[in-house]
Amino acid sequence: MKNFFRLCYKIKYFFGAKFKWNLPNQSKVLIYDFANSEILLKYLSPWNPEFLHVRGEKIYIRVLLKSLFKKGRITDNYIDCYIKQVNPSLIVTIVDNKSTFYSISSRHPKRKTLFIQNGLRGYWGDIFNELEHIKKNDPDTLRNFFVDYILALGSIYGDHYAKYLKGNTLVTGSIKNNFVVKKNFIEKNTMALVSQWRDSKGFYLEFPYIYGSTYSSFEDFWIKPDRIILPYLKEYARKNNKRFMIIPSQGKESPLRLKEESYYKKMMGGEVELLDGEEPFPAYNAIDKTEVVIGIDTTMCCEKIARGGKSAIFAIRSKMCAKRWDIRMGWPADFPDEGPFWTNNPDPKSMNRVLDYLFEVNENQWRNDLEATNFSSIMRYDAGNMKLNEILKNELGSPPKS
C-alpha cells in the first residue's frame, strides 16, 4: 500500500509540474524548497535568491536533461546540476525534515548549508524515524550527513539532531515567531483554540508515510481528539464566563475556509466565532490578543509562550493514537504527563486544572513556573532573529544595495 501511495505521489509530482526551458539564474543564495519561503525572503531578498523547487512546482528541462547523463540517483543528480548552475555561496531551507538536504554538503563542500527548524517534531512519520532507520540500515549514508548551520527551536531538538547530523547547532527559536513584532493588547477573559483542521480529501497522497500505516487513521488522529476537546472548551467558556474562539488554519480568502468553519459548527453544535488577526501574519496577531491560547500539539502554542503569553497544551493524541509517545508534551525530552500548563491525558479534570491555573496565575509566578519546567529547552525567543542575521552577515557580507 505504501508503494502505491509513493507511486501516486511521483506521478502527481511530474505531471503537475510547470516545465521551464530556460536555466535558473545565478545567485549567491539558493533557497532549497519553495514552501514557507516567504519568511526567508524577509532576510534574503537583497541577494535576489534563486529557488530549487522540490515539490513538483517547476522542473527545469535543461537541468533535468543534464542530470540524466550522470550516475546515481536522479533526484540527487538534478539537485547537483541545479546547484552547479546557480553557483550559490549559501544554500538555505526552512524545511528541516528532508534528509535529501543533509547530504548536499558532502557533494558540494565549498558551499555552506543552513536549515531552520520550522515546527515541533515527532518520531513516527517524521524525520527522526527516518534518521534512525538510516542509522541502523545505511550508516555510510548517515556519515555523509552534514549541515553547516542547524538552527533549532530549542536545545532538546538541537541535541536530538546532533545525534544524526554533523554541523554547528544553534538554538534560535521559531524564525517566523521571532520576526513578527509582539503586540501588547491582550483581551482579558478570552480563550482561543489554534485550529489544526485538515481537509481529508487527498490527504493520504500528501502524507502516505504517516497515515498510510496501520497505527492511526485520519479519523483517529485528527477528528477524535477534536470530539473531546471542542465540546469541553465550549462548556468551560460558558461556565466561567469566557469568550471562546477558533483561530482558523485557513485564511479569509482560502477556498477551504467555509469547509473548515462548517466542520467546527458541526463539532460544536452551533455557531462558532473565528478569530482573524491582521495581515500579513494574522495567526500571530490573533494569539497576541488572546489571553489563553489552546492547542493539542501545534507549534503555535509554544510560540505564544515564547512571546511571553499563556498557552494550554492538551497533547491528548499521545494517549489516543496507539500510545504515540513521540507527540507527548516536550518530546524528545522526558516531560511528565501533567504540568502547570499542559496535560497528555484526555481528562476534563486535568484540562480544568490547566485552564484555571492559566486564568488565575500572576505574571511573576508564570515566569517562575516556566523556568522551573525548563520550557526554554523546547523553544526560545530571539526577537528580530539576531542570530540568523549574524550568520548571514558572516557568510554573505552586508546586504547589497538595490
C-alpha positions as CSV (number, residue, x, y, z in Angstrom):
1,M,0.0,0.0,0.0
2,K,2.8,2.4,0.8
3,N,4.5,1.7,-2.5
4,F,1.2,2.6,-4.2
5,F,1.0,5.9,-2.4
6,R,4.6,6.7,-3.3
7,L,3.9,5.9,-7.0
8,C,0.8,8.2,-7.0
9,Y,2.9,11.0,-5.4
10,K,5.6,10.7,-8.1
11,I,3.0,10.7,-10.9
12,K,1.4,13.8,-9.4
13,Y,4.9,15.4,-8.9
14,F,5.9,15.0,-12.6
15,F,2.7,15.7,-14.4
16,G,1.6,18.5,-12.1
17,A,4.8,20.5,-12.7
18,K,5.3,23.6,-14.7
19,F,8.1,22.9,-17.2
20,K,10.8,25.6,-17.7
21,W,13.0,25.6,-20.8
22,N,15.4,28.4,-19.6
23,L,18.1,28.0,-17.0
24,P,17.8,29.2,-13.4
25,N,19.6,32.4,-12.6
26,Q,22.9,32.5,-10.8
27,S,22.8,33.9,-7.2
28,K,24.8,33.9,-4.0
29,V,21.8,32.4,-2.3
30,L,19.8,29.3,-3.2
31,I,16.6,28.6,-1.3
32,Y,16.0,24.8,-1.2
33,D,12.2,24.1,-1.3
34,F,9.8,26.9,-2.1
35,A,7.5,26.0,0.8
36,N,7.2,28.7,3.5
37,S,9.9,30.7,1.8
38,E,8.1,34.0,2.2
39,I,9.6,34.4,5.7
40,L,13.1,33.6,4.3
41,L,12.7,36.4,1.7
42,K,12.3,38.9,4.6
43,Y,16.0,38.3,5.2
44,L,17.4,37.1,1.8
45,S,15.6,39.2,-0.8
46,P,18.6,41.7,-1.1
47,W,20.6,38.9,-2.7
48,N,17.9,38.0,-5.2
49,P,17.9,34.3,-4.2
50,E,17.1,31.5,-6.7
51,F,14.7,28.7,-5.7
52,L,15.1,25.0,-6.1
53,H,11.6,23.6,-6.3
54,V,11.4,20.1,-4.8
55,R,7.6,19.6,-4.7
56,G,7.0,19.5,-8.4
57,E,6.0,23.2,-8.8
58,K,8.7,23.7,-11.5
59,I,11.1,21.5,-13.4
60,Y,13.9,23.0,-15.5
61,I,14.1,20.7,-18.5
62,R,17.7,21.6,-19.4
63,V,18.8,20.9,-15.9
64,L,16.9,17.6,-15.9
65,L,18.5,16.5,-19.2
66,K,22.0,17.2,-17.8
67,S,21.2,15.1,-14.7
68,L,20.1,12.1,-16.8
69,F,23.6,11.7,-18.0
70,K,25.1,11.4,-14.5
71,K,25.5,8.3,-12.5
72,G,23.5,7.9,-9.3
73,R,20.0,8.8,-8.1
74,I,18.1,11.1,-10.4
75,T,16.9,13.3,-7.5
76,D,20.5,13.9,-6.3
77,N,21.7,14.5,-9.9
78,Y,19.0,17.1,-10.5
79,I,19.9,18.9,-7.3
80,D,23.6,18.8,-8.1
81,C,23.1,20.1,-11.6
82,Y,20.8,22.9,-10.3
83,I,23.4,23.9,-7.7
84,K,26.2,24.0,-10.2
85,Q,24.1,26.2,-12.5
86,V,23.1,28.7,-9.7
87,N,26.6,28.7,-8.2
88,P,25.5,29.8,-4.7
89,S,27.7,30.5,-1.7
90,L,24.8,29.6,0.8
91,I,22.0,27.1,0.4
92,V,19.1,27.7,2.8
93,T,15.9,25.8,3.7
94,I,13.2,26.3,6.2
95,V,12.0,22.7,5.6
96,D,14.3,20.9,8.1
97,N,12.8,17.5,7.9
98,K,14.0,16.4,4.4
99,S,17.0,14.2,4.5
100,T,18.0,14.9,0.9
101,F,19.2,18.3,2.1
102,Y,21.6,16.8,4.7
103,S,23.8,15.2,2.0
104,I,24.3,18.3,-0.1
105,S,27.4,19.5,1.8
106,S,29.2,16.2,1.2
107,R,28.9,16.7,-2.6
108,H,29.4,20.5,-2.5
109,P,31.8,21.1,0.4
110,K,32.7,24.6,-0.8
111,R,29.1,25.8,-0.4
112,K,27.6,26.5,3.1
113,T,24.3,24.9,4.0
114,L,21.8,26.1,6.6
115,F,18.4,24.8,7.7
116,I,15.9,26.3,10.0
117,Q,13.5,24.1,12.1
118,N,10.0,25.3,11.3
119,G,7.9,23.3,13.7
120,L,7.7,20.8,16.5
121,R,9.0,17.3,15.5
122,G,7.8,13.8,16.3
123,Y,9.2,10.4,15.6
124,W,6.7,8.2,13.7
125,G,6.2,9.5,10.2
126,D,8.7,12.3,10.8
127,I,12.4,12.9,10.3
128,F,13.7,11.2,13.4
129,N,12.1,7.9,12.4
130,E,13.8,8.2,9.0
131,L,17.2,9.1,10.5
132,E,17.0,6.2,13.0
133,H,16.2,3.9,10.1
134,I,19.2,5.2,8.1
135,K,21.5,4.9,11.1
136,K,20.6,1.2,11.6
137,N,20.4,0.2,7.9
138,D,22.7,2.6,6.0
139,P,25.4,4.0,8.3
140,D,27.6,5.0,5.4
141,T,24.9,7.5,4.2
142,L,24.5,8.9,7.7
143,R,28.2,9.6,7.9
144,N,27.8,11.9,5.0
145,F,25.1,14.0,6.6
146,F,26.4,17.4,7.4
147,V,24.8,20.8,7.7
148,D,26.9,23.9,8.4
149,Y,24.2,25.7,10.4
150,I,21.4,23.8,12.2
151,L,19.0,26.3,13.6
152,A,16.8,24.6,16.2
153,L,13.7,25.8,18.1
154,G,15.2,24.7,21.4
155,S,18.0,22.7,22.8
156,I,16.1,19.4,23.0
157,Y,15.7,19.5,19.2
158,G,19.2,20.7,18.6
159,D,20.7,17.9,20.8
160,H,18.5,15.3,19.0
161,Y,19.5,16.4,15.6
162,A,23.2,16.3,16.7
163,K,22.8,12.6,17.3
164,Y,22.5,12.1,13.5
165,L,23.9,15.2,11.8
166,K,27.3,16.8,12.0
167,G,27.4,20.6,11.9
168,N,27.1,23.7,14.1
169,T,23.9,23.6,16.1
170,L,22.4,26.9,17.3
171,V,19.2,27.5,19.3
172,T,17.2,30.3,17.6
173,G,13.5,29.6,18.3
174,S,10.9,30.0,15.5
175,I,12.1,32.3,12.7
176,K,8.6,33.5,11.9
177,N,7.7,34.0,15.6
178,N,10.9,36.0,16.1
179,F,10.1,38.1,13.0
180,V,6.5,39.2,13.8
181,V,6.6,42.1,16.3
182,K,4.7,41.4,19.5
183,K,1.5,43.4,20.1
184,N,0.6,44.0,23.7
185,F,-3.2,44.4,23.5
186,I,-4.5,41.2,25.2
187,E,-8.3,41.0,25.6
188,K,-9.0,39.6,29.1
189,N,-11.1,36.6,29.6
190,T,-10.6,35.3,26.1
191,M,-9.6,31.8,25.1
192,A,-8.9,30.5,21.5
193,L,-8.1,27.1,20.1
194,V,-5.5,27.1,17.4
195,S,-7.1,25.1,14.6
196,Q,-5.3,22.1,13.2
197,W,-8.1,21.2,10.8
198,R,-7.1,19.3,7.7
199,D,-9.1,18.6,4.5
200,S,-9.3,14.8,4.3
201,K,-9.7,14.9,0.5
202,G,-6.3,13.8,-1.0
203,F,-4.7,13.7,2.4
204,Y,-3.3,10.2,2.0
205,L,-1.5,11.2,-1.2
206,E,0.3,14.0,0.6
207,F,1.3,12.1,3.7
208,P,1.4,8.4,2.9
209,Y,4.1,7.6,5.4
210,I,2.1,8.8,8.4
211,Y,-1.5,8.0,7.6
212,G,-1.0,5.1,5.2
213,S,0.2,2.9,8.2
214,T,-1.8,0.7,10.5
215,Y,-1.3,2.6,13.7
216,S,-3.5,5.6,13.1
217,S,-6.3,6.6,10.7
218,F,-7.2,10.1,9.7
219,E,-10.3,9.8,11.9
220,D,-8.3,8.6,14.9
221,F,-5.5,11.2,14.6
222,W,-7.3,14.4,13.6
223,I,-11.0,14.1,14.4
224,K,-11.4,12.1,17.6
225,P,-9.3,14.5,19.7
226,D,-11.5,17.4,18.5
227,R,-14.6,15.4,19.5
228,I,-13.3,15.5,23.1
229,I,-11.7,19.0,23.3
230,L,-14.2,21.2,21.4
231,P,-17.4,20.4,23.5
232,Y,-15.3,20.6,26.6
233,L,-13.9,24.1,25.7
234,K,-17.4,25.4,24.8
235,E,-18.7,24.3,28.1
236,Y,-15.7,25.6,30.1
237,A,-16.2,29.0,28.5
238,R,-19.9,29.0,29.3
239,K,-19.4,28.1,32.9
240,N,-16.5,30.5,33.5
241,N,-17.8,33.5,31.5
242,K,-15.0,33.3,28.9
243,R,-15.2,34.3,25.3
244,F,-14.2,31.2,23.2
245,M,-12.9,31.5,19.6
246,I,-11.2,29.4,17.0
247,I,-8.0,30.7,15.3
248,P,-8.6,29.2,11.8
249,S,-6.0,27.4,9.8
250,Q,-7.5,28.8,6.5
251,G,-7.3,32.5,5.7
252,K,-10.4,34.5,4.7
253,E,-9.6,34.1,1.0
254,S,-9.0,30.4,1.1
255,P,-11.5,28.2,-0.9
256,L,-11.4,25.8,2.1
257,R,-12.4,28.5,4.7
258,L,-16.2,27.6,4.6
259,K,-15.4,23.9,4.8
260,E,-13.3,24.5,7.9
261,E,-16.0,26.7,9.5
262,S,-18.6,24.1,8.7
263,Y,-16.5,21.4,10.5
264,Y,-16.4,23.4,13.7
265,K,-20.1,24.3,13.6
266,K,-20.9,20.6,13.3
267,M,-18.5,19.6,16.1
268,M,-19.8,22.3,18.5
269,G,-23.5,22.1,17.6
270,G,-24.0,25.7,16.6
271,E,-22.3,28.9,15.5
272,V,-18.6,29.4,16.1
273,E,-16.5,32.6,16.3
274,L,-13.4,32.6,14.1
275,L,-10.6,35.0,15.2
276,D,-8.7,36.5,12.4
277,G,-5.7,38.8,13.1
278,E,-4.3,41.5,10.9
279,E,-2.3,40.6,7.8
280,P,0.3,39.7,6.8
281,F,0.7,37.2,9.7
282,P,-2.9,37.0,11.1
283,A,-2.4,34.0,13.3
284,Y,0.4,35.7,15.3
285,N,-1.7,38.8,15.8
286,A,-4.6,36.6,16.9
287,I,-2.6,34.8,19.6
288,D,-1.2,38.2,20.8
289,K,-4.7,39.5,21.5
290,T,-5.9,36.3,23.2
291,E,-5.4,35.8,27.0
292,V,-5.1,32.0,26.8
293,V,-4.3,30.1,23.6
294,I,-5.1,26.4,23.5
295,G,-3.8,23.6,21.2
296,I,-3.2,19.9,21.0
297,D,0.3,19.6,19.6
298,T,0.6,22.7,17.5
299,T,3.8,24.7,17.3
300,M,1.9,28.0,17.8
301,C,1.1,27.3,21.4
302,C,4.8,27.1,22.2
303,E,5.3,30.3,20.1
304,K,2.7,32.1,22.2
305,I,4.6,31.1,25.4
306,A,8.0,32.1,23.8
307,R,6.4,35.5,23.0
308,G,5.5,36.0,26.7
309,G,1.9,34.8,26.6
310,K,0.0,31.8,28.1
311,S,-0.9,28.6,26.4
312,A,-2.7,25.4,27.4
313,I,-1.3,22.4,25.7
314,F,-3.6,19.4,25.7
315,A,-1.4,16.8,24.0
316,I,-4.1,14.1,24.2
317,R,-3.2,12.5,20.8
318,S,-0.3,10.8,22.6
319,K,-2.8,8.7,24.6
320,M,-5.4,8.2,21.9
321,C,-3.4,7.1,18.9
322,A,-1.8,3.7,19.8
323,K,0.2,5.4,22.6
324,R,2.1,7.8,20.4
325,W,4.8,8.7,22.9
326,D,6.5,10.9,20.3
327,I,3.7,13.5,20.4
328,R,3.7,13.9,24.2
329,M,4.3,17.3,25.6
330,G,8.0,18.1,25.3
331,W,9.2,15.1,23.3
332,P,12.1,14.2,22.7
333,A,12.8,15.3,26.2
334,D,11.1,13.4,29.1
335,F,8.5,15.8,30.4
336,P,5.8,14.4,32.8
337,D,2.3,13.7,31.7
338,E,1.0,16.6,33.8
339,G,2.5,20.1,34.2
340,P,1.3,23.6,35.1
341,F,0.1,24.4,31.6
342,W,-0.1,21.0,29.9
343,T,-1.6,17.6,30.1
344,N,-1.2,14.5,28.0
345,N,-4.4,12.9,29.5
346,P,-7.8,13.3,27.8
347,D,-9.4,14.0,31.1
348,P,-11.7,17.0,31.8
349,K,-10.3,17.3,35.4
350,S,-6.8,17.7,34.1
351,M,-7.9,20.3,31.4
352,N,-9.9,22.2,34.1
353,R,-6.8,22.3,36.3
354,V,-4.7,23.8,33.4
355,L,-7.2,26.4,32.3
356,D,-8.0,27.5,35.9
357,Y,-4.3,27.9,36.5
358,L,-3.6,30.0,33.4
359,F,-6.5,32.4,34.0
360,E,-5.5,32.9,37.7
361,V,-1.7,32.9,37.7
362,N,0.1,36.2,38.0
363,E,2.9,37.2,35.8
364,N,5.7,36.6,38.3
365,Q,4.5,33.2,39.1
366,W,4.0,32.4,35.4
367,R,7.6,33.3,34.7
368,N,8.9,31.3,37.7
369,D,6.9,28.2,36.6
370,L,8.2,28.4,33.0
371,E,11.7,28.5,34.3
372,A,11.1,25.6,36.7
373,T,9.6,23.4,33.9
374,N,12.6,24.3,31.6
375,F,10.2,25.4,28.8
376,S,13.0,27.3,27.1
377,S,14.6,23.9,26.1
378,I,11.5,23.5,23.8
379,M,11.5,26.9,22.3
380,R,13.5,30.1,22.7
381,Y,12.7,33.6,21.5
382,D,15.2,35.7,19.5
383,A,13.5,39.0,18.7
384,G,14.3,40.1,15.2
385,N,16.3,36.9,14.5
386,M,19.6,38.4,15.6
387,K,21.4,35.1,15.4
388,L,20.2,34.5,11.8
389,N,21.2,38.0,10.8
390,E,24.7,37.4,12.2
391,I,25.1,34.2,10.2
392,L,24.0,35.9,7.0
393,K,26.4,38.7,7.6
394,N,29.3,36.3,8.2
395,E,28.6,34.2,5.1
396,L,27.3,36.8,2.7
397,G,28.6,40.2,3.9
398,S,26.4,43.3,4.2
399,P,23.2,43.2,2.1
400,P,23.8,44.7,-1.4
401,K,22.1,48.0,-2.1
402,S,19.2,47.8,-4.5
